[in-house]
Amino acid sequence: MRFLLLLVLFATAFADLSAIESASRSRLSSNSASGQDVGPRDDRDDPLRTLASYYEAINSKDYRRAYRFWESPESSFERFVAGFAGTDRVRLLVEPSTRVEGAAGSAYAEITTVVVATTRAGNERVFAGCYTLRRSNVRNNDWRIYRADISTMPSSARVSRMLSQGCRNSR
């Protein structure tokens, strides 16, 4: 059920992360000047940058890359891509105070998240909740999306309130 809700979330999602795009453009410009490869970059060294990279992939319509951020996708790639039909963009807001805990060879990070999705028709939908990311301490130290517990919110809801309550219900 949570994954279906996630698909609904992403049915109106398309990332528009201006700060990330600006940083990416800056990095790409400096890499171009030095002759380095300027392809997309995945930054999985910390949970916040991993989630930002995920949305950067979505913003680039690189759904294959975005799909690979999930540790264990609950749907096929085709259903994942179909979840973005009618989407124009998404703005991602996070609470930077990420809670990281360890358990049985893994580290888990909870990221309080608000997503503002804009459809191609210009309508906005607001979603809030928690992403849980996991990193194995034994193999492959990359952070991966482990779970998303995100719900539709009224557009009148205050962002500060949504961010202050995000991960409380996922514990």
N, C-alpha and C positions, 0 to 999 in steps of 0.2 A: 504494500500500500504506500509506504514512504517513497518508493522509487516511482510509482505512478504520479505521486504529488510532485516529485522532482521533475518528471517529464512534463507535467503541466507547467511548472516553473520555467523550464527551458523552452516550452512551446512558444513563449513570448520573449525569449532571451536572445540578446546579441550584444556582446561586450563593447562598451565604450569607456575605456579606462584612460582618460586623457593624461593623467600623471604617468601612467605606465607607458603609454604611447610616446609621450615626450621623452621619457628616459630611454625608451627603445630607439627612438629616432636619433637621439644624441649618441647612443652607443653604436648604432649602425653607421652614423656619419664618421665617427672616429675610426671604426673598423674599415670603412671604405677607403678612408685616407691612407690607412696603413696597409691596404691590400689584403686584409683578412676576409674570410668568408662572412657574408652578411645575412645568412639565412636566419630563420626564427630561432630564438634562444629559449630554452626551458631552464628556469632557475628553480631547482628543487632542494636547495640547501637549507631553506627554512620554510615553515608552513605558510606564512603570509605571502612570501614570494612564489611559492608553489601555486597557491590559489590565484594570485595575480597572473601567473603564466598560463594557467588554465583558461582564464577569461580572455587573455591576450590571444590564445589559439582560437577561441570562439569568435572573437572580434575579427580575426583574419579569415574566418570561415574555414579554418583548418580543423575540421571536425574529427578527422582521424587522430591528429595530435591531441586534441582535447579529450577524446575517448580514452586515450592511453594514460591519462592522469588518474583514472579510476583504478583502484586496486582490484576490484572484482565487479565489473559492470553487471547490472541485473537485467540488462536488455541487450539485444543485438545492436550492432553498429547502425544498421538501417533504422531501427526505432529511435535510437539516440539522435540521429540526424533529422529524422522526421519531427522530433520535438522542437526544432527551430523554425518550422514553417511559419511564415507570416511575421517573422521577427525582424526588427530594424536594428535595435541596439539594447545594451544593458549597461547600467552603471552599477558598480560594485562598491559598497561601503562596508568597512570592517572595523571592529573594535580592535585596536592594535595590541591590547593586553591579551595575549594568547596564553591560555593555560596549557602547559605541557606536563604530562605525567608518564611515568614508565610502568610497564607491566610485561612480565614474561618475555623478555627479549625484544620488546618493541617500545617505542615512544609514541604517545598519542597527543595530538594538539587539537583543542577545540577553538574554533574561530567564530565569534559572533558576527553575523552577516546580515546586511540589508541589500536587496537587489531591486533596482528600479528598471523594469523592462518596458521598452517602448515598441509597440507594434508598428508595422509599416503604415497603418492607418493613423498613427499618431497617438493612440491611446496608451496610457501608462498603467502598469500593474505593479504593485509593491509586494515583495516577499521578504520575510524575515525568519531568522532561525540560526542554525548552527551547522557548520561543516566540521566534521571530525576527520583529521588527516592522521596517517600512521606511517611510521618509519621503522623498518626492521633494524635492530642493532646488531644482527647477526650477518645478514647479507643485504646487498643493494641498499645503501643508506639514503636513497631518495625518498622524499615525502610523497605520499600518494593519497588521493581522496578515498577515505574508508567508508564514510557515510555522510549523508546530507539530511538534516531534519529541518525542512523549510516549509513555511505555511504562507498562504495568501493573507495579506493584511489590508485593512481599509486604507485608501489613499490619504485619508485625513490623519492617520496615525503619525505621531511624532517620531522622527528618526532617533532622537536621543533616547526615547523610551524603548524603542525596539532594540537598539544596540545594548541597552542596559539589561535587557531580559533575555537576549538571544539564546544562550546555551543552558539556561537554568532547567529547561524541561527535557533536555537530552541526556541528562546524567542519570 
